[in-house]
Amino acid sequence: MASGGFFRKFRIMILLFILFVVGVDTYLTKARTTDWDRPLIVVVYPINGDGSKAASEYMTALTLEDFTDIERFFTDEAQYYKLPLTKPVEVRLAPVLADKPPRAPQDKSPLTVGWWSLKMRWWSATLESGYQGPPPDIKMYVMYYDAKNATHVDHSLGLEKGLIGVVYAYAQDNLTSKNNVVIAHELLHTVGATDKYDLASGQPIYPEGYAKPNKDPLLPQEYAEIMGGAIPVSRSNSEMPDSLDECLIGPRSAQEINWVDGS
């Protein structure tokens, strides 16, 4: 009996030590990726989400130029906030992946989500991708679907713990710019930015979800606060931005990612 109690306490101590190490690593990673002393290497990993021919052909034709507006968006916003680093992110394109990440659970309980997060981080850490280039700071797994057949895709996610994004996108040339809006949104999640829209209605929350909350008249807005997700045109309606040219990083989001002093 005494021996069993000892081993139980020993296992608990080991578990607490592992949690401590994970916590310290998470803290150090967060500090390293938000001190903005160098560009963050963001690697995009294309994945055929539905196994379709359309998605396969679209991914085969992808080049780094298809993602340059993400770099440009972060550069322009960094200049606005007078960030000393002129180029905050550098996007790289990895070869198409055959594997798919663990699917996020429908059950959003903390235990279920936490377990999925651990599986996701393990999958990402042990993945053989064929990518050759600078080690990624942030990994964005982009799942492409045939736009003609995919009436609904899962909700995209960005994990601050692990610096991983999972984006559900459409394999159609005229939707590339919209896909990049989603990639940039989830990328910002990985470095600490939070959603600024109402989860029930999908409408941007005033004032932090508005790109220009002091505009007079307030509505309609001309831009989307990228973490607000849409351009408010009335109190109850908003429009999805067509590209990152219609998006801004608001002051609250800039604070969350350590671009401005939050005090």
N, C-alpha and C positions, 0 to 999 in steps of 0.2 A: 504493500500500500504506500509506504513511504517512498519507495523507488518510483512508483507511478506518479506520485505528486511531484517528485524532482524533475522527471522527464517532461511533465506537463509545463512546469515553470520554465524549463530550459527551452522548450519549443516556443513559448510565449516571448521569451527574451530574444530568441533568434528572429521571430516575426517583427518585434518592435525595432530590432536593429535594422532589418531590411527596410521597414517603413521609414526609419530615420534616414537611411542612405538615399532612398528614393526621394524623400522630401528635400534633402540637401541638394541632390542632383537637379531636381526640378527648379529649386531656387536659383542655383548657379546658372542653369541654362537660361532661365528667364532674364537674369541680370545681364548675361552675355549677349542675348539677342535684342535687348532693348537699351543698350548703351550707345548704339548707333555710331560706333567708331569706325565701322567699315560696312560695305554693302553686304546684305544678307544674301546668300546663295539660295535661290528658290528653284527647286527642280520639279518640273512637270512630268508626271508619268502617265501617258495615255493608256486607257484600258477600254476594250470593247465591252460595253456594259450589257448589251443584249445579243451579242454574237452575230449581229446583222452585217450584211455585205456593205450597206451604206456607211456604217460606223468604221468598218475595216478600211474602206477606200478613203474616207475622210482622214483617218489617222495616218495613213500612208502618205498623204499629201501634206501633212502638217510640217511646218518649218518654224524656226525660232522667230521669224518675222510675224507670225500669227499672234505672238504674245508680247510684242514690243510696246503695245499701248499700256500694258501693266507697268512696265518699267517707267514709261513716260508719265503715267498718272502719279506714281509715287515720287518721281523727281519733281514734278510741278508742285505737288502738295508740300513736299519738303522745303522747296524754295519759299512758298507762301509762309510757312511757319519758321523760316530762317534757321532751319536745321543746318549745322555746320557741314554735315555730310550731304553732298549734292546728289549722290545716287544711292538711295537707301536699299534698293533691291536689284539683284542681277538674276534674270531668269535664264534657266538652262532647260533643254528639252531632252528627256531620256528616251530610249527605245520603247516601243510598245510592249506593255506587260501582258503576259498570258494569264497570270494569277489575278484574282479579285480579292479585295480586302474583306474582312468580316463585315457582314451587314449589320447596321445599327439596329438595336432591338426596338420593337414597337412599344414594349413596356418601358416607360421612362422612369421607373423607380431608381433611386440612387444606387442601390446594390447592383441592379441589372446593367445600368449605364456604366458604372465603375468597372464591372467585370468585362464588358465589351471594350472599354477603353484600354484595359490591360492587354486583351487579346489583340487589339488593333496595333498597339505599340510594339508588341512582340512580333506580330506579322511583319510590320514595317522594318523592324531592326534586323530580322533574319532573312529578308527578301533578297533573292538573287535577281538583280534587275538588268545587268549589262551596261549600266550607266558608267561612263568614263568622263571624269571631270572633277572639278573641285568638290570636296565633301559638302553635301547639302546641309544648310542650316534648317531649311523648311522643305518638307516633302508634300507635294500636292498631287494626289491621285485623282485623275480626271476620268470619270466613266462616261463614255460617249454612247448615245442612243440614236437610233434612226428617228429623225424628227417627224417623219410621215406616219410612223406607227406608234410612237411613244406618246400617249395622251397624258401620262403622268409619270414622273420620276420621283425618287426619294428626295428627302430634304438634305441639302448639302450641309457638311459639318466642318468645323475647324477646331482642332484640339490644341489648347495652349500647352497641356502636358504631353510632351512628345513632339510638338511642333509639326503636326500632321493635319492636312486638309483632305477631305473626300468630297469631290465635286461631281454632281450629276449634270451632264451637259448634253447638248444636241449636236449631232453630226450633220451640220448643214452650213454651207459657207456664209450665208447671210445672217447666221446666228453666232458667228465667232466672236463678234464684239460683245454680245450679250453674255456669252459664256465667260468672257474675261472679267465682266463685272462681278459675276459670282465667284470666280477664282480670287479676285482682289478682296472681296468681302470676307471669304473664308480665311485668306491669308492674314487679314487683320485680326481675325479671331485668335490665330495662333500666337500673336504677339500681345494679346491682352485686351483688344477692343471688344466691347459687348454689343449685342443687338439693341437697336433703338426703335423698334417697332412693336406694336401691340400683337402679342402672339395669337389672339383670338381673331382680330379683324385684319391683321397684316398692315394696318395703317401706321405711318411714321408717328412717333410720339413727340409732341411739342413740349419743350423747345429743342431738346437734344437730338431729336430725329429729323430736324429741319436743317437744310444746308445754310439757309439765311433766315434765322428766327427773328431778326430785327427788320426784315424787309417791310416796307409800307407802300401799298397794302401787302399784307402777309401772304395772301393767296391770289393767284396761283404762284407756286414756287417755280423757279427755272431749272433748278438742279436737285439731285437726290443727295442727301447725306448718305454716304455709302453704307453705313451701318443701319441707317433707317430704311434702306432697301428700295425706296421708291420716291417719285417726285409728287409731293402733295399738290393737287389742283383744286381741291375743295376740302371742307371739313370731313367729308366722308369718302372721298375718292382720291386715288393716286395712280400714277402711271409708272410702269417699269422703265428705267433708263435704257436707251438703245445701245449705249456705249459708255466707256469711262469718261468721255468728253462731257457727259451730262452728270458727273458725280464729283463730290467734294468730300474731304475729311473734315468733319465738324470739330469745334473746340474740345468737346468732351471726349471724343474718340482720340484726338491728338494728345490729350492728357493721359488717357489710358495706355497709350503705346509709348509714353515718355518722350513725346516730341515737344511738349511745353510743360512748364511747371504747374503741377496740379494743386498747389497750395493756395 
